[in-house]
Amino acid sequence: MSTGNVAVGLVGCGEISREHLKTYQSLGLKVVALCDLDRARAEKRKKEFGLEGAEILSDYRELVQRDDIELVTVATPVALHAPITLAALERGKHVACEKPSTLSIEENRQIVAAAERARRHVIFLSGRMRFGAAILARQYIKDGDVGDIYRVDVTYYRGRGRPGVDILKEARWFANKKLAGGGILMDMGQYFMDQVLNLAGWPAISSVSATTYKGFSHDLPPDVVYDVEEHATILARAGNTTFSFDFANICNHKPIRRITILGAKGGIVMDDEHYFTFFSEKCGPWRQTVHTTTWRDGTPGNDHAYSGLCKAIRGADPGIGTTPRQALAITELTQMAYRSAEEGREVRREELV
Ligand SMILES: NC(=O)c1ccc[n+]([C@@H]2O[C@H](COP(=O)([O-])OP(=O)(O)OC[C@H]3O[C@@H](n4cnc5c(N)ncnc54)[C@H](O)[C@@H]3O)[C@@H](O)[C@H]2O)c1
C-alpha cells in the first residue's frame, strides 16, 4: 500500500518542522500549505524544500478550511496542539500532532471524542521511539520470551540540555509551564512513557508517586518565564507491573538513556552502549544466555509513524502510532505525577476528574 500523494498542510514552521518536511519528501506527500504566525519562517521552509506550489499562511484556521488538504501536521508550542487538532478534526482532516500531546486530561478527552466523531486518524509523535531497538523488544515480548513483565525502569539524563534555556534558545516557550505544560517530563518523558507502556500492552496505571526538582542556575533575562521542572522521578503501579522513570534535562552526571524491562522469563536492556540486549535462563537457571545484535534500524521514527498513518488514511490497517486514547493514558500518568510531586503524596487514578 502506497503512502504517497497524501495532501498535507503544516502548522508551525520552527525547529522541528524540518524533520516533518524531510519525512514528507521521503514518503512522497504533497505539501499544499505552510502556516506560521511568523510568515518569514514558513517562507524560509518553503524555499529550503523547494515547495513552489505551497501556499503560505499565518492563520491555521485558513489552512484547515482548504478542501484539498487531507492531513494536518501540528508542530507548534504545546498549548496550541489541542486547539489546532480540534479545528482540523472539525474540518474532517486527519492529524499528525507533535508530542507532548496536550496540556490537560480534558483536552485529550476532547480529542478522543472529536476523532471518533469525525472518524479521522490522529497520531501524536510521542510514538517516534516505538521503533529502532523497541522493534526487537516488541518481537521478543510477542514471542513469549519475556513472560510476565513485572518491572520496567527508564533512566534518561542529559548533561546540559534544558530547551529554551541551554538549547533551542530561540524557543523560550519551552521554559514556560503555561505554554509547554512542564519541563523534562513533558518534553522527553512522554516519549519514554509511550515506548514502555506500548511494549507492556498499555496496562492501566492505578497510582503514582513522584518528585520534581528545579534549582540549577541559568542566564535567562529577568522577563523570561522559567517555571518548569529540570528533574522528575516517578514510581507508578499498574497491576503486577512496577514502572519507574528518572528524567533529567540537566544534571551533574554522564548522559544516560537506558530502558530495562524485566519479565519472569527474560529481561531486556536498551541503552546507548549496547543498543539491545536480551537476557534469559533458557540454558538452565545458572547459565544465563545473553543475546545482542548488530542490527540497527536505519529508518527515522518520524518516517515509520507517518508511513503507518498515511497507509491508514488510504484504508489499510497497519497499526498506527500514538492514538488519542494512548495519548490520554500518557497525559493521565503525567498529570498524576505532577500532582503527586506538588502535594507530596501518592495519587490514585480515581482522583483524576
Ligand atoms: N525542537 C525539537 O527538537 C523537537 C523535537 C521533537 C518534538 N518537538 C515538538 O515540536 C513542537 C514544536 O517545537 P519546535 O522546537 O519546532 O518549536 P519552535 O518554537 O522552533 O517552533 C514553533 C513554531 O510554531 C509557531 N507558532 C506558534 N503559534 C502558532 C500559531 N498559533 N499558528 C501557527 N504557528 C504558530 C511559532 O512561530 C514557531 O515558528 C513542540 O510541541 C515540541 O515539543 C520539538
The ligand as an ORCA input file, in Angstrom:
! r2SCAN-3c Opt
* xyz 0 1
  N      12.829     21.078     18.538
  C      12.888     19.773     18.740
  O      13.964     19.170     18.780
  C      11.611     18.977     18.906
  C      11.718     17.597     18.827
  C      10.575     16.831     18.908
  C       9.352     17.448     19.109
  N       9.260     18.795     19.222
  C       7.927     19.388     19.456
  O       7.554     20.106     18.280
  C       6.753     21.240     18.639
  C       7.401     22.481     18.093
  O       8.704     22.595     18.644
  P       9.831     23.454     17.930
  O      11.100     23.098     18.599
  O       9.725     23.333     16.465
  O       9.399     24.921     18.417
  P       9.688     26.301     17.681
  O       9.431     27.351     18.671
  O      11.008     26.237     16.995
  O       8.576     26.337     16.543
  C       7.216     26.520     16.830
  C       6.634     27.366     15.707
  O       5.228     27.481     15.910
  C       4.852     28.788     15.516
  N       3.555     29.104     16.099
  C       3.250     29.448     17.377
  N       1.936     29.666     17.494
  C       1.384     29.441     16.274
  C       0.058     29.531     15.749
  N      -0.982     29.873     16.504
  N      -0.137     29.263     14.443
  C       0.904     28.934     13.630
  N       2.191     28.848     14.068
  C       2.409     29.099     15.377
  C       5.985     29.669     16.016
  O       6.007     30.910     15.366
  C       7.197     28.795     15.689
  O       7.739     29.068     14.418
  C       6.633     21.196     20.148
  O       5.461     20.524     20.514
  C       7.845     20.378     20.591
  O       7.619     19.734     21.822
  C      10.374     19.579     19.101
*
